[in-house]
């Protein structure tokens, strides 16, 4: 039994355990599904497919979380209207899809699971303590998943592709080198800021291990978008820092060291160019626009971009562009709805930060989490220029967390204001 076999067995036991304990602590339910989804457990344990384990935990988990105490306050239109509008545009696009069966089997089935995951997270986390446990458990699960490509590198198992020798996972989110890069880029900012939520030096070192693994996996994957995303992360870190000069020196030194001493990083950086226009993300974007101009105002249907590209442009590559995929699949209404949906996430993050900065209580964890989510979202939107990713879990995961923190920060602010008002009234009356 290899190390990865042990990790997968651990993931199976963990997923089942989280599901069982989730009956009593609903915030564990989405983590059960995330574990199954991240590790592709049905692929390695076929009996799970036979008993439809993944389907059971997502449906049962959703039902369990929908009987929580925060359901009606979290499922209000203010928090969710832009997601509902976006889902409506997806539904309309599906009605007019070029191939409904293809759309459902290749896109909407998994997308539906991601939307249920959104509602599970939204309705199950009821306190800052539960939020902390949820985020740290999520980070542990993410770290074990990310160890697979690093393990293959350490044991000499690598893939030879047109981009050179690289590492990746056998199946799942890290199966392709672009997928690996995107998956690492979206977690690195969150992991970085979480380090500063612990005070003990040894705990900081332990909290830094996931970040080290994520960066290592990103470099070994040798995807150009991974390098670009990481450099953007460093630039945003400098921009948002109160000590820009200090972080500029540190960040610049890190990038220079990687370029000088990391063959994987420097060789990948040297391959960044736009010479192959046929397969470039730019072509993917313009082809999506042309699909609309050719009469597909409502889009060609969720996931049907390759079919339309084959028909119009003689080859069936995916868009390799979030924005080409978005406008091609969902047309003008879906594009506008997605923009509003993402804008609402930034709104929630912005006003949660304002709430937390004005509080008296210790809010270091939620504040740092929000900063990580904000930078992660910017990086993910930028690298979306070169990767199709409209239906992945990430957008809906971040959206759910942004509403949870917005709700918790508002409640904390209201509680503190109540205490202040009571003390003021007491002093005034005496």
Buried (B, 14 or more C-beta within 10 A) or exposed (E): EEEBEEBBBEBBEBBBBBBEBBEEBBBBBBBBBBBBBBBBBBEBBEEBEEEEBBBBBBBBBBEBBBEBEBBEEBBEEEBBEBBEBBBEBBEBBBEBBBBBEBBBEBBBEBBBBBBBBBBBBBBBBBEBEBBBBBBBBBBBBBBBBBBBBBBBBEEEEBEEEEBBEBBBBBEBBBBBBBBBBBBBBBBBBBBBBBBBBBEEEEEEEEBBEBBEBBBBBBBBBBBBBBBBBBBBBBBBBBEEBEEEEEBBEBBEEBBEEBBEEBEBBBEBBEEEEEEEEEEBBBBBBBBBBBBBEEEBEBBBBBBBBBBBBEEBBEEEBBBBBBBBBBBBBBBBBBBBBBEBBBEBBBEBBBBBBEBBEEBEEEBEBBBBBBBBBBBBBBBBBBBBBBBBBBBBBBBBBBBBBBBBBBBBBEBBBEEBEEEEEEEEEEEEEE
